[in-house]
């Protein structure tokens, strides 16, 4: 579901006024990116499901206090998600392996393709573990959740330039790890 | 969420493709997970806007805010029994006409054709029909039959609209209708957690429609008529539901936006 910033702000206003339909639309727009971000951080799908629900319930509770003031709603929502992940990890001391996240299959591919894909996906998963925690977070917000650099910066509580730097170094490391160093002609720097 | 990722740093189309493939295959929620999350979140949303606000109730004299519990007269009881008997007769005659089945529409039409003409008896029969539709939806949800849930909810919504727009009802019946719809709203909200995924959008629509109907009935109720509100309050405002979320909307552990994390 594609919504522009103005449409999102309208939905936020309507949801704040108590319109369940508007909140439902916001959920539909953000639930997948939020879940992707969370599962990339906590790794276990069942935990990600619980935390995603919690983030939206927290957003519902905090919505009357939300004021745009130049802060994109997506950045605000992901900040709630990031805080929920931090609380979760802090209280559970949990850092499950990536195996749990690998429970997802690729149902729409043929068995041979699946094997190739699985190899490629395992390589990506392995390369991600080589990144620092902050680099992983930047990649999760930018690539898995699809946030802009500004939104990612808001979510991480950092300056936009810092997030871009983290992303730059993360991408360089991933390219090295995945053997894509010779891919320079495709760079769009 | 704009895409400015490929305009900076040494990223490549190939790396972006692999990361996206990884996210799609291993990080995206499946349809069942999304539906479960949506149902639970929307249940919290509906619960947060559903009740008449306690804050508003505390700020004004109770009789003006709380839906008055009025005595049900013997005439109403007789009409209700008659309606239940009538409904039972037709339900018995159309055994097998389950919601979504080929005979369901016919059963509803027969029910409607034989409704009593007396306004009080008719209103009581409508209450019984509303209850019957909710019971059907609940039974279908327990059976995991999404089609039957939706058929029962469609009939329910039609009946809600019909009864909510009925005119000339006594205060007693208005109150009974409002009470009944409020109860149905609770039942439907609880169903969100158990209903088949395919029935969830229909269930949410039914909840919204019922919610609006309760508001409409409440607004035209005796509390909204001139002279019934608290001193100094304009008529029609005393019983209006306040949609401001009140406290944690569900059993989930809820903290403020600012207090968690960093």
Interface residues (C-beta under 8 A of the other chain):
Chain A: X17 X18 X19 X20 X21 X23 X24 X27 X28 X31 X32 X33 X35 X36 X39 X40 X45 X48 X49 X52 X53 X54 X56 X57 X58 X59 X60 X61 X62 X63 X64 X65 X66 X74 X76 X79 X80 X82 X83 X84 X86 X87 X101 X102 X104 X105 X106 X117 X120 X121 X124 X125 X139 X142 X143 X144 X145 X146 X147 X148 X149 X151 X157 X164 X167 X168 X171 X172 X174 X175 X178 X180 X183 X184 X186 X187 X188 X189
Chain B: X1 X2 X3 X4 X5 X6 X7 X8 X9 X10 X11 X12 X13 X14 X15 X16 X18 X19 X20 X21 X22 X23 X24 X25 X26 X27 X28 X29 X30 X33 X34 X36 X37 X38 X40 X41 X42 X44 X45 X46 X48 X49 X204 X207 X208 X211 X243 X244 X245 X248 X249 X250 X252 X253 X254 X255 X256 X257 X258 X260 X261 X262
